[in-house]
Amino acid sequence: MTGVEESTGTKAGPCTEESPCTKVCALDGATGWCLGCGRTGPEIAAWRAMDAAGHRALKALLPARLRQIGGRALSAADQG
């Protein structure tokens, strides 16, 4: 099991949820979270194998993560 599966209790399955990816793919050095979507590298890699419950559980964590790194987050427009 990956860390995502351990924390969300998911099993491998078809990708059923829209990805939270915003096409701003840069990891915050302090947290390891993506500045665009808030996921970690391993969470991004595991996304396609996660089931719907895992997607929902992970998506529930993302707003707080993005608020925490909000001052460093970039928008897609900033990537120009």
N, C-alpha and C positions, 0 to 999 in steps of 0.2 A: 504494500500500500504506500501511496505517496503521502506527503504531509497534508495535502488537500483532502484526500480520501479519509485520512485519520480525523481531521478536524470537522469534516462535513458528513462523514458516514456514507459516502457515495461509492458506487461500484461502476466499473466501466460500462458504458452504454452509448447509444448514438447521441450526437450533439443535437439537442432539441431547442435550446434557448439561443436567442440572438446574443452574440458576443458583446461584452461591454467595451470592446476596443474602440478607441477614438482616433486611431492612427497617429497618436503622439506616443511613440515608443521610446521612452527614456526612463531608466530606473533611478530613483532617488538614492543617493549614496548612503544616507543615514538609515533609511528604513528598508530599502530593497523593493519598494513599491513603484509600479509604473506611474509616472507623472500624469499620464492620460487617463488610465482606467483604474488604478489603485491595486492591481494584482501583482503578485510576485512572479518572477520568471518561471518557477515550477508550476504555479497556478495557471499561467498563460499556456504553458506546454500541456498541461493536463486537461484543459478546457474541453477539447473535442471528445475525450473519453469519459467525461463526467455525465451523470444522468441529470434529469431536470431538477431533482431535489438538491443535488450538489450545486447546480448553477444558481438556484434560488438562495441557498445558504451563503455561497460566496458573494453573490451580488448584494446581499444584505449587509456585508461587511464593508463594501467599497465606499459608500458615502462618508462614513466616519474617517476612513483612511485618507480620502481625498481632502476632507476638511483639515485633517491633521497636517498634511503637506501642502495645504492651499497656497501658502505664500510662494512656494517653489513650483507649483503646477503650471504647465503651459497649455495653451489652447491650440487647436489645430491651425488656427489663423496665424498664430505666432511662428509656426514652423515655415510659413510662406513659401 
